[in-house]
Amino acid sequence: MHFQFDWRRIFSSRLAAFVIAGFLALSLAGCATRPATGTPVRLDDTPRIAVMSAFEPELTLLLRQLQAPARHRINGVDFHTGTLQGKPVVLFLSGISMVNASMNTQLALDRFNIHSIVFSGIAGGVNPGLHIGDVSVPAQWGQYLEVLMARETAPGKFTIPPRMEAQTLAPYGMLHPRPVETRTAASPAPVRKFWFEVDPRMLAVARGLGPIALESCNAGVCLTHKPQLLVGGNGVSGQAFVDNAAFREYTFKTFGAHVLDMETAAVGMVAYSNGVPYIAFRSLSDLAGGGEGANEMVTFMNIAADNSAKVLLAFLSEWK
């Protein structure tokens, strides 16, 4: 048999294959190096105060006071814009606990023009001199459950690795609290911080608030003490609901904390990283295990939530 090769057709086919292969390679390389979509689009450019709470009962009174409300939903979170005490605001729930608080604080900062942050909510009382219904406005917040879990080298004896020996806070058994690494645009090199200070001007306004009519009763449930406002001192946050008298005592002794909660220090860290001033108002709904009977949160939650919101509203009236 006799075969006749068509060299021009073969060459043309191979050339086309090389061209196609090269095009695909370039396309794939482009996909691998393609930049992200860019900065999230802001929903509006009005300078606003972010008003945050962790869960619904804490935000109820504030939502009722919101003027000209408009709702935006991002990643399942409702953001309510409007005015509160004459100030442009955006109200939203951080969600309960540290990761939710961090994630949704940053989400708000990315999507709105926020110049300051205020938080209103309930907390567990740590300072034995405070009572349920009191409102605490700490000057700084720390993450007390950011810890090293030490090795037990003998019964009841815990030893930390040599390179981590520079712990400055007293441990609770194997738990050794430690600072966290932080970065900001102004200081991109990592800095280890434990305390995240609230804005000093905002704290000064809180100190100067006049008498506020705080609630003592709700739905037939009343407090045994008249609620007070305490400005200054420390607060701590962590991803645990605390109902333990011994750990409460440790928290007060070690951190000098008035209250503990599950969100504020996370908000403070995000605020610090973004250079946004913040302050938090927390009212005692329970004594974190220090009460005589069962945990009191469910019983006094609404009183505490409204008292915190009332102090926040008084603050917004004075905040320039």
Residue pairs with C-beta under 8 A, 6 or more apart in sequence:
39 110
40 110
40 111
41 111
42 110
42 111
42 112
42 113
43 72
43 74
43 79
43 81
43 111
43 112
44 81
44 112
44 113
45 113
46 81
46 88
46 113
47 88
47 113
47 114
47 115
48 81
48 88
48 89
48 90
48 112
48 113
48 114
48 115
49 84
49 87
49 88
49 89
49 90
49 114
49 115
49 116
49 117
49 118
49 316
49 319
50 89
50 90
50 92
50 105
50 108
50 109
50 112
50 114
50 116
50 117
50 118
51 62
51 84
51 89
51 90
51 91
51 92
51 118
51 120
51 312
52 91
52 92
52 93
52 94
52 105
52 108
52 117
52 118
52 119
52 120
52 267
53 59
53 62
53 93
53 94
53 119
53 120
53 121
53 305
54 93
54 94
54 95
54 96
54 101
54 121
54 261
54 262
54 263
55 93
55 95
55 96
56 93
57 301
57 302
57 305
58 120
58 121
58 122
58 305
58 308
58 309
59 91
59 93
59 120
59 309
60 305
61 305
61 306
61 309
61 310
62 84
62 91
62 120
62 309
62 312
62 313
63 69
63 80
63 91
65 84
65 85
65 313
66 80
66 82
66 83
66 84
66 89
66 91
67 82
67 83
67 84
68 82
68 83
69 80
69 81
69 82
70 80
70 81
70 82
71 78
71 79
71 80
71 81
72 78
72 79
72 80
72 81
72 111
73 79
74 107
74 111
75 107
77 92
77 93
77 95
77 104
77 107
78 92
78 93
79 90
79 91
79 92
79 108
79 111
79 112
80 90
80 91
80 92
81 88
81 89
81 90
81 91
81 112
82 88
82 89
82 91
83 89
84 91
84 313
84 316
85 313
85 316
85 317
86 317
87 316
87 319
89 316
90 108
90 112
90 114
92 104
92 108
93 104
94 100
94 101
94 104
94 105
94 119
94 263
94 267
95 101
95 103
95 104
96 262
96 263
97 239
97 262
97 263
98 143
98 237
98 238
98 239
98 262
98 263
98 265
98 266
99 239
99 266
100 263
101 262
101 263
101 264
101 266
101 267
101 270
102 266
102 267
102 269
102 270
105 117
105 266
105 267
105 270
105 271
106 270
106 274
108 114
109 270
109 274
109 276
114 276
115 276
115 277
116 199
116 202
116 276
116 277
116 278
116 319
117 267
117 271
117 276
117 277
117 278
117 279
118 202
118 278
118 279
118 280
118 281
118 312
118 315
118 316
119 263
119 264
119 267
119 278
119 279
119 280
119 281
119 282
120 280
120 281
120 305
120 308
120 309
120 311
120 312
121 261
121 263
121 264
121 280
121 281
121 282
121 283
121 305
121 308
122 261
122 282
122 283
122 284
122 285
122 297
122 301
122 304
122 305
122 308
123 136
123 235
123 259
123 260
123 261
123 282
123 283
123 284
123 285
123 304
124 241
124 242
124 243
124 248
124 259
124 260
124 261
124 284
124 285
124 286
124 287
124 288
124 289
124 297
125 131
125 132
125 134
125 258
125 259
125 284
125 286
125 287
125 288
125 290
126 236
126 248
126 251
126 252
126 257
126 258
126 259
126 260
126 288
126 290
127 136
127 233
127 252
127 257
127 258
127 259
128 252
128 290
130 136
130 228
130 230
130 258
130 259
130 284
131 223
131 224
131 225
131 227
131 228
131 284
132 223
132 225
132 284
132 285
132 286
132 287
132 296
132 300
132 303
132 304
133 214
133 215
133 216
133 223
133 225
133 227
133 283
133 284
133 300
133 303
133 304
133 307
134 225
134 227
134 228
134 229
134 230
134 283
134 284
134 307
135 214
135 227
135 228
135 229
135 230
135 281
135 282
135 283
135 284
135 307
135 308
135 311
136 230
136 233
136 235
136 258
136 259
136 281
136 282
136 283
136 284
137 203
137 206
137 229
137 230
137 231
137 232
137 279
137 280
137 281
137 282
137 311
138 198
138 232
138 233
138 234
138 235
138 257
138 258
138 259
138 280
138 282
139 197
139 198
139 203
139 231
139 232
139 233
139 234
140 195
140 196
140 197
140 198
140 234
140 235
140 268
141 195
141 196
141 198
141 234
141 235
141 236
141 237
141 264
141 265
141 268
141 280
142 177
142 194
142 195
142 196
142 234
142 235
142 236
142 237
142 255
142 265
143 180
143 194
143 236
143 237
143 238
143 265
143 266
143 269
144 177
144 236
144 237
144 238
144 251
144 254
144 255
144 257
144 260
144 265
145 175
145 177
145 238
145 239
145 240
146 177
146 178
146 179
146 180
146 238
147 175
147 176
147 177
147 178
148 160
148 161
148 164
148 167
148 175
148 176
148 178
149 174
149 175
149 176
150 158
150 159
150 160
150 171
150 174
150 175
150 176
151 158
151 159
151 160
151 161
151 174
152 158
152 174
153 159
158 171
158 173
158 174
160 167
160 176
164 176
164 178
167 176
167 177
167 178
168 194
169 176
169 177
169 178
169 194
169 254
169 255
170 250
170 253
170 254
171 177
172 247
172 250
172 254
177 194
177 254
178 194
179 192
179 193
179 194
180 192
180 193
180 194
180 269
181 190
181 191
181 192
182 190
182 191
182 192
182 193
182 269
182 272
182 273
183 189
183 190
183 191
183 273
184 272
184 273
184 274
184 275
185 275
186 275
193 269
193 272
195 234
196 265
196 268
196 269
196 271
196 272
197 268
198 268
198 277
198 278
198 279
198 280
199 277
199 278
199 279
201 277
202 277
202 278
202 279
202 315
202 319
203 231
203 232
203 279
205 315
205 318
205 319
206 231
206 279
206 281
206 311
206 315
207 231
207 232
208 318
209 229
209 231
209 311
209 314
209 315
209 318
210 314
212 229
212 310
212 311
212 314
213 310
214 226
214 227
214 228
214 229
214 307
214 310
214 311
215 227
215 303
215 306
215 307
215 310
216 222
216 223
216 226
216 227
216 303
217 223
217 303
218 300
218 302
218 303
218 306
219 302
221 299
221 300
221 303
223 300
223 303
227 283
227 303
227 307
229 311
230 258
233 256
233 257
233 258
234 255
234 256
234 257
234 258
235 257
235 258
235 259
235 260
235 261
235 264
235 265
235 280
235 282
236 251
236 255
236 257
236 259
236 260
236 261
236 265
237 260
237 261
237 262
237 263
237 264
237 265
237 266
238 260
238 262
238 265
239 262
240 262
241 262
242 248
242 251
242 260
242 288
242 289
243 286
243 288
243 289
243 295
244 288
244 289
245 289
245 290
246 289
247 288
247 289
248 287
248 288
248 289
248 290
249 290
251 257
251 260
251 288
259 282
259 284
260 288
261 282
264 280
264 282
267 278
267 280
268 278
268 280
271 277
271 278
279 315
281 308
281 309
281 311
281 312
281 315
282 308
283 303
283 304
283 305
283 307
283 308
283 311
284 300
284 304
285 296
285 297
285 300
285 301
285 303
285 304
285 305
286 295
286 296
286 297
286 300
287 296
289 295
